[in-house]
Amino acid sequence: MPMDDTPPSADPSAGRPADPSADPSSKARAAIEQALKDAELTWENPSEGNYVVTLPGTRKLSTTCSLIVGRHSLSVNAFVVRRPDENHAEVHRWLLERNTRLYGVAYAVDRLGDVYLVGRLPLAAVTPEEVDRLLGVVLENADGAFNTLLEKGFASSIRKEYAWRTSRGESTRNLDAFAHLLRDERDERGE
């Protein structure tokens, strides 16, 4: 089937705009906007079919997720964590094992080694419920997995940060989730 450059909202045979209710791109945009409004999320629409959504987190302050309506599909892209400092093989294995249980998205790394969640959905499948489900999966696997990824890929940095803060008398409260890493290190030293 030949591809042309006719915008998805135009009907080339009639020379007039198509019925927006029949246009998959228009339907997808409407479904996305409905889902974002229903979920009361913070979002921007920098250009037609491009949505930047802020998902609030508990472990990670927030996750920025991009939804882009293309000619035939909706792409989903969310930054999870920067390139791990250490244990790359262990981190990548953990990501690949998790991929087998994910719905609609998968973990991926970019050329720098930063970790993302990415996915693609046919426009015909984009409904408010499906967008809500995808955003839930993104949040669960960006925010929910955040501390595990930090433990596996940044344990040495966490220990250094803890030592630096305690030496200066600063709060270590936001490192409480990693207290076991600090205990494990003290146990290894026999303290």
C-alpha positions in Angstrom: 0.0 0.0 0.0 1.7 3.3 -1.0 2.2 5.9 1.6 1.5 9.6 0.9 2.1 12.8 2.7 -1.6 13.6 3.1 -2.3 14.6 6.6 -4.4 12.1 8.5 -7.2 14.6 9.0 -7.7 15.2 5.3 -9.8 13.2 2.9 -7.8 13.2 -0.4 -10.6 11.9 -2.5 -13.0 14.7 -1.5 -10.5 17.5 -1.1 -12.1 18.5 2.2 -11.4 17.6 5.8 -12.5 14.2 6.9 -15.0 13.7 9.7 -12.8 14.0 12.8 -14.8 11.3 14.5 -13.5 8.9 11.9 -9.9 10.0 12.0 -7.8 7.7 14.2 -5.3 10.5 15.1 -8.2 12.8 16.3 -9.7 9.9 18.2 -6.4 9.1 19.9 -5.8 12.7 20.8 -9.3 13.0 22.3 -8.8 9.7 24.3 -5.4 10.9 25.6 -6.8 14.3 26.7 -9.8 12.6 28.3 -7.5 10.2 30.3 -5.2 13.0 31.4 -8.1 15.1 32.6 -9.8 12.2 34.3 -6.6 11.3 36.2 -6.0 15.0 37.1 -2.5 14.9 35.9 -0.2 17.8 35.0 0.5 17.9 31.3 1.5 20.1 28.4 0.6 19.9 24.7 3.6 21.6 23.0 2.4 20.6 19.5 -0.5 18.8 18.0 -0.4 15.1 19.0 2.5 15.6 21.4 1.8 15.4 25.2 4.3 15.7 28.0 2.8 14.3 31.2 4.2 14.6 34.8 3.4 11.5 36.8 3.8 12.1 40.6 5.8 9.5 42.5 6.7 8.3 46.0 10.2 7.1 45.5 11.1 9.2 42.6 9.7 12.7 42.9 8.1 12.6 39.4 8.4 10.8 36.1 8.1 12.7 32.9 6.3 10.7 30.2 6.0 11.7 26.5 3.0 10.5 24.5 3.3 11.2 20.7 0.4 10.5 18.3 1.9 9.5 15.0 0.3 8.6 11.8 -0.4 5.0 12.8 0.6 4.6 16.4 1.0 6.2 19.8 4.5 6.2 21.2 5.3 6.3 24.9 8.6 7.3 26.3 9.6 7.9 29.9 13.0 8.5 31.5 13.6 6.2 34.5 17.2 6.6 35.7 20.6 7.7 34.3 23.3 5.2 33.3 24.2 3.1 36.3 27.6 3.8 37.8 28.3 0.1 38.6 26.9 -3.4 38.1 25.8 -2.8 34.6 25.3 -6.5 33.8 23.2 -7.0 36.9 21.1 -4.0 36.2 20.5 -4.9 32.6 19.6 -8.5 33.5 17.1 -7.2 36.1 15.6 -4.9 33.4 15.3 -7.7 30.9 13.7 -10.1 33.4 11.2 -7.3 34.3 10.4 -6.8 30.6 8.8 -10.2 30.5 6.1 -9.0 32.9 5.4 -5.6 31.6 2.3 -4.5 29.6 2.5 -2.1 26.7 6.0 -0.8 27.5 9.5 -2.2 28.0 12.8 -1.0 29.6 15.3 0.2 27.1 18.7 2.0 27.2 19.8 4.8 25.0 23.2 5.3 23.5 24.5 6.8 26.7 23.2 3.9 28.8 20.3 5.9 30.4 17.3 3.8 31.2 13.8 4.5 29.7 10.4 2.9 29.5 9.3 2.8 25.8 6.3 1.5 24.0 4.1 1.7 20.9 0.4 1.2 20.6 -1.7 1.2 17.4 -4.0 4.2 17.2 -7.1 2.0 16.9 -6.3 0.7 20.4 -6.0 4.1 22.1 -8.8 4.7 24.5 -9.0 6.7 27.7 -8.8 3.4 29.6 -5.8 2.1 27.7 -4.0 5.4 28.1 -4.7 5.3 31.9 -3.4 1.7 32.0 -0.2 2.6 30.1 0.5 5.5 32.4 -0.1 3.3 35.4 2.4 0.8 34.1 4.9 3.6 33.4 4.5 5.0 36.9 4.7 1.6 38.6 7.9 0.6 36.7 9.6 4.0 36.9 8.7 5.0 40.4 8.2 1.6 41.9 11.5 0.2 40.6 13.5 3.4 41.3 15.0 2.3 44.6 15.9 -1.1 43.3 17.7 0.4 40.3 19.5 2.8 42.6 20.6 0.0 44.9 21.8 -2.2 42.0 23.5 0.6 40.0 24.5 3.3 42.5 25.3 1.6 45.8 28.8 3.0 46.1 27.5 6.5 45.4 24.7 6.1 48.0 27.3 5.1 50.6 29.5 8.1 49.7 26.6 10.4 49.9 25.6 9.0 53.3 29.2 9.4 54.6 29.5 13.0 53.3 26.2 14.0 54.8 26.9 12.5 58.2 30.3 14.1 58.3 28.7 17.5 57.8 25.8 16.8 60.2 23.2 17.0 57.4 20.0 15.0 57.2 20.1 11.5 55.7 16.4 11.1 55.8 16.0 10.7 52.1 18.5 7.8 52.2 16.5 5.9 54.8 15.3 3.5 52.1 18.9 2.4 51.7 19.8 1.9 55.3 20.3 -1.9 54.7 23.2 -1.0 52.3 24.9 1.0 55.0 24.3 -1.8 57.6 25.7 -4.4 55.1 28.8 -2.4 54.7 29.3 -2.0 58.4 28.7 -5.7 58.9 31.4 -6.5 56.3 33.8 -4.3 58.2 32.9 -6.0 61.5 31.4 -2.9 63.1 
